[in-house]
């Protein structure tokens, strides 16, 4: 009985879900190492590869100024660089701007402390001077790196335990969506489980 109730609840969650989670993988290479005290980030050189992922909901958080394209969203952001792994899950400053100072742009960044890191900037800076990337200030649901002049991922901050500072700029060469299971697929799985449970009871 409890199992059936649990699966039925899954139906309600899927049907009543207020929005989608948009998830992406990204990758590229280091373009500049401005500071890396005592090799805090490991041995880094221009041209070294990096990768990561990020995700956010398209449901607008209450702490936002949507008319200005400024969002404060619950999100996640992970980065693998050199010998370090950075994983953040919390509120992220997001700005999607159309024709601001004759540019389009997308900022997605953390200015916070987590783990042993104090970040001044941990995230994306995507700028398009041709003003063709966006037609409004809403949260984007897809990215094409070729839309932007100089797509960057910036990492700047210090290590809390030692105070050692770092600042690295990385050229983003690819942002690809992570396929999410569709609602129809999830509903089908839930239906199959319920059917199997009920069938088992019938033949006992």
C-alpha positions in Angstrom: 0.0 0.0 0.0 2.7 2.5 1.0 4.6 1.6 -2.2 1.6 2.4 -4.4 1.0 5.6 -2.6 4.6 6.6 -3.1 4.4 5.9 -6.9 1.1 7.7 -7.1 2.8 10.7 -5.5 5.4 10.6 -8.2 2.5 11.1 -10.7 1.4 14.2 -8.9 4.9 15.6 -8.7 5.6 15.1 -12.4 2.2 16.5 -13.5 2.3 19.5 -11.2 6.0 20.3 -11.6 6.2 24.1 -12.0 9.2 24.2 -14.3 12.2 22.5 -15.9 15.7 22.1 -14.7 18.1 23.0 -17.5 21.5 21.2 -17.3 24.6 21.7 -19.3 28.1 20.3 -19.7 30.9 22.7 -20.7 34.6 22.4 -21.6 37.5 24.4 -22.9 41.0 25.4 -22.2 42.9 27.7 -19.9 43.6 31.1 -21.6 45.4 33.0 -18.8 46.8 32.2 -15.3 47.0 35.6 -13.6 47.7 34.2 -10.1 48.1 30.7 -8.6 50.0 31.1 -5.3 51.9 28.1 -4.2 50.2 26.1 -7.0 47.0 26.2 -5.0 45.1 24.9 -8.1 47.9 22.5 -9.0 50.3 23.0 -11.9 48.4 25.1 -14.4 49.4 26.2 -17.9 47.8 28.0 -20.7 46.2 25.4 -22.9 45.3 23.0 -20.1 41.8 21.5 -20.4 38.9 22.1 -18.0 35.4 20.8 -17.9 32.3 21.0 -15.7 28.5 21.2 -15.6 25.8 23.6 -14.4 22.1 23.5 -14.0 19.3 25.9 -13.0 15.5 26.0 -12.9 13.5 28.1 -15.3 11.1 29.0 -12.4 11.9 32.5 -11.5 13.0 32.9 -7.9 11.3 35.6 -5.7 14.7 37.3 -5.2 15.0 38.5 -8.8 14.6 41.6 -10.9 13.3 40.1 -14.1 12.8 43.4 -15.9 16.5 43.9 -15.7 17.4 40.3 -16.4 18.9 39.8 -13.0 18.1 36.5 -11.3 19.1 34.9 -8.0 18.5 31.3 -8.7 18.9 28.0 -6.9 21.5 26.3 -9.1 24.5 24.0 -9.2 27.9 24.6 -10.7 30.8 22.1 -10.9 34.3 22.6 -12.3 37.2 20.2 -12.9 40.5 22.1 -13.3 44.0 20.7 -12.9 44.1 18.7 -9.6 41.0 20.4 -8.2 37.3 19.7 -8.2 34.9 22.5 -7.3 31.3 21.7 -6.5 28.7 24.4 -5.6 25.0 23.9 -4.9 23.1 27.0 -3.7 22.1 30.4 -4.9 23.8 31.7 -8.0 23.8 35.2 -9.5 22.5 35.0 -13.0 22.2 37.8 -15.5 20.8 37.4 -19.0 20.8 40.8 -20.7 19.6 41.9 -24.1 21.0 45.1 -25.6 22.6 46.5 -22.4 25.4 48.9 -23.3 25.1 47.8 -26.9 25.8 44.1 -25.9 24.0 40.9 -25.1 25.4 38.8 -22.4 25.1 36.0 -19.8 26.7 36.0 -16.4 26.3 32.9 -14.2 28.5 33.2 -11.1 29.1 32.4 -7.5 30.4 35.1 -5.1 30.5 33.1 -1.9 32.5 30.8 0.4 32.0 27.0 0.2 34.2 24.1 1.2 37.7 25.5 1.6 37.2 28.2 -1.0 36.3 31.9 -0.9 35.2 32.8 -4.4 35.2 36.4 -5.7 34.0 35.1 -9.1 33.3 31.5 -10.0 31.4 31.2 -13.2 30.7 32.3 -16.7 31.0 35.7 -18.6 29.6 35.4 -22.0 29.5 38.6 -24.1 28.0 39.2 -27.6 28.7 42.6 -29.1 26.6 41.9 -32.2 23.4 41.8 -30.0 22.1 38.7 -31.6 22.4 36.1 -28.8 19.2 37.1 -27.0 15.9 38.9 -27.9 14.9 39.5 -24.3 16.1 39.3 -20.7 14.5 35.9 -19.8 16.5 33.0 -18.6 18.1 31.2 -21.6 17.3 27.5 -22.1 20.1 26.8 -24.6 23.6 28.2 -25.5 25.6 28.4 -28.7 29.2 29.3 -27.9 29.6 30.7 -31.4 27.1 33.5 -30.4 29.6 35.1 -28.1 32.8 37.1 -28.8 35.0 35.8 -26.0 33.1 33.1 -23.9 35.0 32.9 -20.6 34.8 31.0 -17.4 36.6 32.9 -14.6 37.9 31.5 -11.4 39.1 34.0 -8.8 39.4 33.8 -5.1 41.4 32.3 -2.3 41.8 29.1 -0.2 40.3 29.7 3.2 42.7 27.5 5.1 45.9 29.1 3.7 44.8 32.5 2.3 46.6 31.7 -1.0 45.0 33.5 -3.9 44.3 32.5 -7.5 42.8 34.0 -10.7 42.4 32.0 -13.9 40.6 32.8 -17.1 39.4 29.9 -19.3 38.1 29.9 -22.9 34.8 28.1 -23.1 34.8 26.1 -26.3 31.6 24.1 -25.8 28.3 24.2 -23.8 26.1 21.2 -24.5 22.7 20.3 -22.9 22.5 17.3 -20.7 19.5 15.2 -21.8 16.9 15.0 -19.1 14.4 12.2 -18.9 11.1 13.4 -20.3 8.0 13.6 -18.2 6.3 11.0 -20.5 9.2 8.6 -20.0 9.1 9.0 -16.2 5.3 8.5 -16.2 5.7 5.4 -18.3 8.2 3.9 -15.8 5.9 4.7 -12.9 2.9 3.1 -14.7 5.0 0.0 -15.4 6.0 -0.3 -11.7 2.4 0.0 -10.5 1.2 -2.5 -13.0 3.9 -5.0 -12.0 3.1 -4.6 -8.3 -0.7 -5.1 -8.9 -0.1 -8.1 -11.2 2.0 -9.7 -8.5 -0.8 -9.3 -6.0 -3.4 -10.8 -8.3 -1.4 -14.0 -8.8 -0.5 -14.6 -5.1 
